Amino acid sequence: MSFEEKSTWVSSAATVLVSALYYNFILARLRVTPAAEIAYQWPMILAIGSMIGMTIAGTILMSIGTAVSSEITGSGSVNEIDRTDERDKSINRRGELAGYYVSCVGMLGVLALAMLRYDQFWIANALYLTFVSGGLVSSGVKLAAYRWGL
């Protein structure tokens, strides 16, 4: 498994975990409180920061694990982290493009919410959902391409 694929797995896991916790928290509040009264700002900032932090920490730990395992087993190379080939670049390009398309469609939805003057709660959460969806689609396309050569 290439370093880029491992990195994509780390990012996907962090995104799924943090966004699931965030939306679980928000939906629990939404059941008992009107949307306009929910203080979503700090939980959202915490979720975004946690997602970034978990991705960075996971990538660092994965890099250390890769280096240690290649030294112990003698297979692979410590320099595996620095190597990317044309296939990695092509897969990354395809995945980012798919995520871009999903994000563009989501942004149209967010723009529609803003034009219809929905509450900031709905606009912000739709924007966050767009961010998460675009990232997960991008990661999904990359992982599928690594596994099945799409």
C-alpha positions as CSV (number, residue, x, y, z in Angstrom):
1,M,0.0,0.0,0.0
2,S,1.5,3.3,-1.0
3,F,2.0,6.2,1.4
4,E,-0.6,8.2,-0.5
5,E,-3.2,5.5,-0.1
6,K,-2.5,5.1,3.7
7,S,-2.7,8.9,4.0
8,T,-6.1,8.9,2.3
9,W,-7.3,6.2,4.7
10,V,-6.2,8.3,7.7
11,S,-8.0,11.4,6.4
12,S,-11.2,9.5,5.6
13,A,-11.3,7.9,9.1
14,A,-10.8,11.2,10.8
15,T,-13.5,12.9,8.6
16,V,-16.1,10.1,9.3
17,L,-15.4,9.9,13.0
18,V,-15.4,13.7,13.7
19,S,-18.4,14.6,11.4
20,A,-20.4,11.7,12.9
21,L,-19.8,13.0,16.4
22,Y,-20.6,16.6,15.4
23,Y,-23.8,15.7,13.7
24,N,-24.8,13.4,16.5
25,F,-24.3,16.3,18.9
26,I,-26.2,18.8,16.7
27,L,-29.1,16.5,15.9
28,A,-29.6,15.7,19.6
29,R,-29.9,19.5,20.3
30,L,-32.2,20.0,17.3
31,R,-34.7,17.5,18.8
32,V,-35.3,19.7,21.8
33,T,-34.3,23.2,20.8
34,P,-35.3,25.4,17.8
35,A,-32.5,25.7,15.2
36,A,-32.1,29.5,15.7
37,E,-31.2,28.9,19.4
38,I,-28.6,26.2,19.0
39,A,-25.0,27.3,19.7
40,Y,-23.4,25.4,16.9
41,Q,-20.4,27.7,16.2
42,W,-17.9,26.4,18.8
43,P,-18.8,22.7,18.2
44,M,-18.3,23.3,14.5
45,I,-15.0,25.0,15.0
46,L,-13.9,22.2,17.4
47,A,-15.0,19.6,14.8
48,I,-13.0,21.2,12.0
49,G,-10.0,21.7,14.2
50,S,-10.2,18.1,15.4
51,M,-10.5,16.8,11.9
52,I,-7.4,18.6,10.9
53,G,-5.5,17.7,14.0
54,M,-6.5,14.0,13.8
55,T,-5.4,13.9,10.1
56,I,-2.0,15.4,10.9
57,A,-1.4,13.2,14.0
58,G,-2.6,10.1,12.1
59,T,-0.3,10.8,9.2
60,I,2.7,11.4,11.4
61,L,2.0,8.2,13.3
62,M,1.5,6.3,10.1
63,S,4.8,7.7,8.7
64,I,6.6,6.6,11.9
65,G,5.0,3.2,11.7
66,T,6.0,2.8,8.0
67,A,9.6,3.8,8.8
68,V,9.9,1.4,11.8
69,S,8.3,-1.5,10.0
70,S,10.5,-1.1,6.9
71,E,13.6,-1.0,9.2
72,I,12.5,-4.1,11.2
73,T,11.3,-6.3,8.3
74,G,13.8,-5.0,5.7
75,S,11.1,-4.8,3.1
76,G,10.3,-1.6,1.5
77,S,12.2,1.6,2.0
78,V,12.3,4.4,4.5
79,N,12.2,6.7,1.5
80,E,8.7,5.3,0.5
81,I,7.2,8.4,2.0
82,D,8.8,10.7,-0.5
83,R,8.0,8.6,-3.6
84,T,5.0,9.3,-5.7
85,D,4.7,8.0,-9.2
86,E,2.4,8.9,-12.2
87,R,-0.3,6.5,-10.9
88,D,-0.4,8.3,-7.5
89,K,-0.6,11.7,-9.3
90,S,-3.4,10.5,-11.6
91,I,-5.4,9.0,-8.8
92,N,-5.0,12.1,-6.7
93,R,-6.1,14.3,-9.7
94,R,-9.2,12.1,-10.4
95,G,-10.2,12.0,-6.7
96,E,-9.8,15.8,-6.2
97,L,-11.9,16.4,-9.3
98,A,-14.7,14.2,-8.1
99,G,-14.6,16.0,-4.7
100,Y,-14.6,19.3,-6.5
101,Y,-17.8,18.5,-8.4
102,V,-19.6,17.4,-5.3
103,S,-18.5,20.5,-3.5
104,C,-19.7,22.7,-6.4
105,V,-23.2,21.1,-6.2
106,G,-23.3,21.5,-2.5
107,M,-22.3,25.1,-2.8
108,L,-25.3,25.7,-5.1
109,G,-27.5,24.3,-2.3
110,V,-25.8,26.6,0.3
111,L,-26.3,29.5,-2.0
112,A,-29.9,28.7,-2.4
113,L,-30.4,28.5,1.3
114,A,-28.7,32.0,1.7
115,M,-30.9,33.4,-1.1
116,L,-34.0,32.0,0.5
117,R,-32.9,33.7,3.8
118,Y,-32.7,30.5,5.9
119,D,-31.4,30.8,9.4
120,Q,-27.5,30.8,9.7
121,F,-27.7,27.5,11.5
122,W,-28.9,25.7,8.3
123,I,-26.5,27.6,6.0
124,A,-23.5,26.9,8.2
125,N,-24.4,23.2,8.6
126,A,-25.1,22.8,4.9
127,L,-21.7,24.3,4.2
128,Y,-20.0,21.9,6.7
129,L,-21.9,19.0,5.1
130,T,-20.7,20.1,1.7
131,F,-17.1,20.3,3.0
132,V,-17.3,16.8,4.5
133,S,-19.1,15.3,1.5
134,G,-16.6,16.6,-1.0
135,G,-13.7,15.3,1.1
136,L,-15.3,11.8,1.5
137,V,-16.2,11.5,-2.2
138,S,-12.6,12.6,-3.1
139,S,-11.2,10.0,-0.7
140,G,-13.6,7.3,-1.9
141,V,-12.7,7.8,-5.5
142,K,-9.0,7.7,-4.6
143,L,-9.3,4.5,-2.6
144,A,-11.4,2.8,-5.3
145,A,-8.8,3.7,-7.8
146,Y,-6.0,2.3,-5.7
147,R,-8.0,-0.9,-5.1
148,W,-9.6,-1.6,-8.4
149,G,-7.7,0.7,-10.8
150,L,-10.6,2.8,-11.9
